[in-house]
């Protein structure tokens, strides 16, 4: 049982590390969600995911304000950020 718990923690740390090292939003989001699946009581994972959504929201506000799907993108990011906190 102890080996199983240790393995789960190590796997979540590996996913978290990959999330912080990747350069794309989608990959970071994917890795963080995997880390949370393995260790869902780690507040750092949720906090990092919220920060990721906040950064993406800021980027969208600056760069995509003239696109047709702007409001949908903003609403989706706000919902994601709220659900991750």
N, C-alpha and C positions, 0 to 999 in steps of 0.2 A: 504494500500500500504506500509506503514512504517513497519508493522508487517511482510509482505512478504520479504522486503529487509533485515530486521534484521534476519529473519529465514534463509535466504540464506547465510548470512555471518556466522551465527553460525554453520550451516551444513558444510560449507567449512572449518571452523576452526577445527571442530571435525575430519574431514577427514585428515587435515594436521597434527593434533596431533597424530592420529593413524599412519600416515606414518612415523613420526619421532620416534615412539615407537616400531614399529615392527622390527623384526630381519632379515627378508628375503627381498631380492631385489625385487622380484615380487610383494609382498604385498605392499611394500613402493611405488613402481611405480604405482600400481593400486590406492592406496589411494590418492597419489598426483594428478593423473589424474582426479580423482573425485573432489578433492578440486578445481582444475583449472576449471572444468566444471561449478561449482557453482559460482566461483568468479575469472574470467579470467583476471582481471586487477591487480591482486596482484603479484608484481614482486618477492616477497619472495618465492612464490610457484614455479615459473619458475626457480629461482636460485637454490632452493633446488633440484628440479628435475635434473637440469644440474649437480649439485654436485653428485647426486646419480649415474648418468650415468658415470661420471668421475671416481668415486670410483670403479664402476663395471668394467670399462675399465682397470684401474690399476690392479685390482684383476685378470682379465682375462689375461693381459699381463704377470703377474708373474706366475700364476698357470696353465694356459692352453696352453702354447706355443707349446707343442708337440702334441696337439690333431689335428685330421683331419679337423675339422671345425673352426680352429683358425682364419683364415683370414676372413671367413664369419661372425664370432662372433664379431670380431674387427670392421669390416665395419658397421655392424648393430648398434653397440653401438656408433660409431662415428656419424652415421646418426641421431640417436636418440638424442644424446647430442646437435648436431647442430640445430635440429628442436625445441628443448625445450628452446633454448636461444634466 
